[in-house]
């Protein structure tokens, strides 16, 4: 043991010399535990150890000079700053030592808390110590109560008190268990000092190689053909071959990924994105999640996350994988132990709507204490993203259209600030996702969800050649209904908000729900639908896609949008009959301005006659197809009328 560590231990001994009536508070075996921990700190980096000495109803008398000076409390910071020679220690040794330190610190805190907090709740009013110091230990003990209500209240009080000292946050970080850490991470604006940083990882210079090895270790039998396709493609394509063979834009999962910017090399970040997209597909397969964890996937992803802090896209893809893994409770402990709770807690506070929403889905899947629903890939919680005492009265679901996405469909186009507008006014009017910011603020007792599915104008841009048959409305409907059922949609009143082809998908889902005994509650609880330029009677885009060169090979969903399509006509007639019978409230918006489709075509995508469902109110708006679902400002007619419709359709439920 180092001389410095010995001096620290000696200075904390509770000497009774000259005080015959004083009892020893900590036995020598407890001090030996501290000695073991402090002797290892020099190797491990840094660790904070604390103990509180409290008089419990005169059961323990403390009369030492040192403790009197410190007002019944004693705490030690042990910081070991690496010297030049220590920097040469291998990362593997550092990782192992820090792991053992965490175990030792946890044991020390558990022992001291049992000793010091015995019957503390009963004697709290008579404890002769600073209540603020004692309160932390009381709350930490209550977070492990057998009573759920007690645990939840303790977590809330921990998170709401923003006056803890730094050493108290560090004490809590070493004491709290997995369940409490997830609970704190889902608390609004929680202090990030409650969380231990991710454990030290071996220094792997080539993250791409780690991803490649992980993919190669995963099974390909009995999996979706598209999973096989992406995995084999990722393993086959090297940095050089991708640059030589793939130029331009290659769409994957709805997000464009430009692979080749030269004929000789591809940046490592783009190659890593390629591998991550393949892992996204594997993480959707439940049987593969255990394989990913067993083969070090959580650590590899953690390493890449830290390396690519400046890449929002890579971070989103990584957390998307973590959210998929978290769908399986069998790997929750591994996720927590590999440091992901602290990462997710930090991302939850990101100013970017997409980052925060990906983290919110992962944490909701990890939180089995208060969340009974599970959120599969493509179902995102826009509100409430944290634990909230506000009871949820109803759900509002947002469904995008062709080439749309769960976030960008509802995002305003970037605006230029006029001379009359201040920066503060500009921020108030601009939103990355108006359902997340504006609607959530105006209707806090609603759960707001946004769903995402892959859609393409052309099979030339399809993400997987084997997936063409899966793009029909019938397939999309069945796939989405399963996800929504797991997310608890249908258990409370529902409002649907859909743009373009998303409206056709909503109609198909409701028709399918009407003949599925397990989905009848969804149909019963549907209270209203908002349609933004939905082509109920088809669109001319489908005709152009046949004749225009850059839109060759029209995909299934585009062919289904052709005017006078039998499938479209049957869908509309059947839905109208059902909507009239169920008395659905309907509000439709129709565009009146043409939209630029490529460099050569400008077209009215969904004419008013096609956007007219035949029931409910129809409103024409002077915007194009892309911006009809993106209100320009919060006080614009588009948003105010949509909000009014939602509030009126749910008035009898949200006012209770």
Secondary structure, 3 states (H helix, E strand, C coil): CCHHHHHHHHHHCCCCCCCCCCCCCCCHHHHHHHHHHHHHHHHHCEEEEEEECCCCCCCCCCCCHHHHHCCCEEEEEEECCCCCCHHHCCHHHHHHHHHHHHHHHHHHHHHHHHHHCCCHHHHHHHCCCCHHHHHHHHHHHHCCCCCHHHHHHHHHHHHHCCCCCHHHHHHHHHHCCHHHHHHHHCCCCCCHHHCCCCCCCCCCCCHHHHHHHHHHHCCCCCCCHHHHHHHHHHHHCCHHHHHHHCCCEEEECCEEEECCCCCCCCCHHHHHHHHHHHHHHHHCCHHHHHHHHHCCHHHHHHHHHHHCCCCHHHHHHHHHHHHHHCCCHHHHHHHHHCCHHHHHHHHHCCCCHHHHHHHHHHHHHHCCCCCCCCCCCCEEEEECCCCCCCCCCEEEEEECCCCCCCCHHHCCCCCCCCCCCCHHHHHHHCCCCHHHHHHHHHCCCEEEEEECCCCCCEHHHCCCHHHHHHHCHHHHHHHHHHHHHHCCCCCCEEEEEEECHHHHHHHHHHHHHHCCHHHHHHHHHEEEEEEECCCCCCCCHHHHHHHCHHHCCECHHHHCCCCCCHHHHHHHHHHHHHHHHHCCEEEEEEECCCEEECCCEEECCCCHHHHCCCCCEEEEECCCCCCCCCCCCCCCHHHHHHHHHHHHHCHHHHCC
